[in-house]
Amino acid sequence: MSNDVSYTTEEIAKLLKISKLTVYDLIKKGELPSYRVGKQMRVDAADLEAYKQRNKGIRPAGKPAAADASLPHAPTSFARGLRALVITGQDISLDILARHMEKSAPGVRPLRSYASSLDSLISMYRGEADIVSTHLLDGDTGEYNLPYISKLLVGSSYRVVNLLSRRAGLYVQRGNPLKLNGWDDLKRPGLRLANREKGSGARVLLDEQLRLHGIKPAQLDGYDRVLTNHLSVAAQIAAGEADVGVGIEKAAALVGQIDFVSLIQERYDLVMIKSPENEAWISPLMNILQSDAFMQELRAIAGYDLTLTGKIIFEN
């Protein structure tokens, strides 16, 4: 392999047939040396090949057995003693948070993973993520996030902190020609839906509302055709390829040419495991969330309610 070849975390995930979060876990453990190019993490082809050979029990050429034996545990990807910190979620506020942590949280290097809310919590349960974002509605209680967190992280000590709140609802075509003003209107025959993937907050919100209103998913044309982000759903509505979709207000404003029907205020929270080794970065994280500099950047983005930002919602 040429030393000039390198791979993104997504490319490595495809090559090794593993999840992107597992790639981040390997980077965290120092098993895959990595470096940053802009916002993107990259791994050299030679380092990827060395990892594969180690796991086959083959030593890299020219390396003595004693030196090779320590490789899986050596923090080779952090020559300056930096610890990787995996932050999951798709909102731009998380990119802003990662940038502030890089500046203000000594000893850590934030890595961004664009996973859904449910997948993020599962990755935390597996030990593959450090800070996960979630906006999952429990339809029976009307509570966001805590019912899911308590079930998935049972036996763990964790802290839940609010990042922001935002309006969620329906994307409809400009002028709302079909007069879709509430969840019950989704009963209407012939509606074309632009849907989100399983595990996303928008998909959970839709599924909970369909259940509560006695609407069968099969009634919605397009329920099984999924898209992976709010912008893609909004774009389908703008292009006239669907009549309705579920998402957040900000994406509707960014895409334009559609209307947004606000139906619920969702709480977008961060979850972190409480442990002695995590305390070193949890304290700086809390300071960032409550800082004027961070709040000013978020205020510049339309659609965010920062009333609860930095507030501890729950901890055990």
Secondary structure in CASP SS format (residue, H / E / C, confidence):
PFRMAT SS
TARGET T0000
AUTHOR 0000-0000-0000
METHOD secondary structure of the structure
MODEL  1
M C 1.00
S C 1.00
N C 1.00
D C 1.00
V C 1.00
S E 1.00
Y E 1.00
T E 1.00
T H 1.00
E H 1.00
E H 1.00
I H 1.00
A H 1.00
K H 1.00
L H 1.00
L H 1.00
K C 1.00
I C 1.00
S C 1.00
K H 1.00
L H 1.00
T H 1.00
V H 1.00
Y H 1.00
D H 1.00
L H 1.00
I H 1.00
K H 1.00
K H 1.00
G C 1.00
E C 1.00
L C 1.00
P C 1.00
S C 1.00
Y E 1.00
R E 1.00
V E 1.00
G C 1.00
K C 1.00
Q E 1.00
M E 1.00
R E 1.00
V E 1.00
D E 1.00
A H 1.00
A H 1.00
D H 1.00
L H 1.00
E H 1.00
A H 1.00
Y H 1.00
K H 1.00
Q H 1.00
R H 1.00
N H 1.00
K C 1.00
G C 1.00
I C 1.00
R C 1.00
P C 1.00
A C 1.00
G C 1.00
K C 1.00
P C 1.00
A H 1.00
A H 1.00
A H 1.00
D H 1.00
A H 1.00
S C 1.00
L H 1.00
P H 1.00
H H 1.00
A C 1.00
P C 1.00
T C 1.00
S C 1.00
F C 1.00
A C 1.00
R C 1.00
G C 1.00
L C 1.00
R E 1.00
A E 1.00
L E 1.00
V E 1.00
I E 1.00
T E 1.00
G C 1.00
Q C 1.00
D C 1.00
I H 1.00
S H 1.00
L H 1.00
D H 1.00
I H 1.00
L H 1.00
A H 1.00
R H 1.00
H H 1.00
M H 1.00
E H 1.00
K H 1.00
S H 1.00
A C 1.00
P C 1.00
G C 1.00
V E 1.00
R E 1.00
P E 1.00
L E 1.00
R E 1.00
S E 1.00
Y C 1.00
A C 1.00
S C 1.00
S H 1.00
L H 1.00
D H 1.00
S H 1.00
L H 1.00
I H 1.00
S H 1.00
M H 1.00
Y H 1.00
R C 1.00
G C 1.00
E C 1.00
A C 1.00
D C 1.00
I E 1.00
V E 1.00
S E 1.00
T E 1.00
H C 1.00
L C 1.00
L E 1.00
D E 1.00
G C 1.00
D C 1.00
T C 1.00
G C 1.00
E E 1.00
Y E 1.00
N C 1.00
L H 1.00
P H 1.00
Y H 1.00
I H 1.00
S H 1.00
K H 1.00
L H 1.00
L C 1.00
V C 1.00
G C 1.00
S C 1.00
S C 1.00
Y E 1.00
R E 1.00
V E 1.00
V E 1.00
N E 1.00
L E 1.00
L E 1.00
S E 1.00
R E 1.00
R E 1.00
A E 1.00
G E 1.00
L E 1.00
Y E 1.00
V E 1.00
Q E 1.00
R C 1.00
G C 1.00
N C 1.00
P C 1.00
L C 1.00
K C 1.00
L C 1.00
N C 1.00
G C 1.00
W H 1.00
D H 1.00
D H 1.00
L H 1.00
K H 1.00
R C 1.00
P C 1.00
G C 1.00
L C 1.00
R E 1.00
L E 1.00
A E 1.00
N E 1.00
R E 1.00
E C 1.00
K C 1.00
G C 1.00
S C 1.00
G H 1.00
A H 1.00
R H 1.00
V H 1.00
L H 1.00
L H 1.00
D H 1.00
E H 1.00
Q H 1.00
L H 1.00
R H 1.00
L H 1.00
H C 1.00
G C 1.00
I C 1.00
K C 1.00
P H 1.00
A H 1.00
Q H 1.00
L C 1.00
D E 1.00
G C 1.00
Y C 1.00
D C 1.00
R C 1.00
V E 1.00
L E 1.00
T C 1.00
N C 1.00
H H 1.00
L H 1.00
S H 1.00
V H 1.00
A H 1.00
A H 1.00
Q H 1.00
I H 1.00
A H 1.00
A C 1.00
G C 1.00
E C 1.00
A C 1.00
D C 1.00
V E 1.00
G E 1.00
V E 1.00
G E 1.00
I E 1.00
E H 1.00
K H 1.00
A H 1.00
A H 1.00
A H 1.00
L H 1.00
V H 1.00
G C 1.00
Q C 1.00
I E 1.00
D E 1.00
F E 1.00
V E 1.00
S E 1.00
L E 1.00
I E 1.00
Q E 1.00
E E 1.00
R E 1.00
Y E 1.00
D E 1.00
L E 1.00
V E 1.00
M E 1.00
I E 1.00
K C 1.00
S C 1.00
P C 1.00
E C 1.00
N C 1.00
E H 1.00
A H 1.00
W H 1.00
I H 1.00
S H 1.00
P H 1.00
L H 1.00
M H 1.00
N H 1.00
I H 1.00
L H 1.00
Q C 1.00
S C 1.00
D H 1.00
A H 1.00
F H 1.00
M H 1.00
Q H 1.00
E H 1.00
L H 1.00
R H 1.00
A C 1.00
I C 1.00
A C 1.00
G C 1.00
Y E 1.00
D E 1.00
L C 1.00
T C 1.00
L C 1.00
T C 1.00
G C 1.00
K C 1.00
I E 1.00
I E 1.00
F E 1.00
E E 1.00
N C 1.00
END
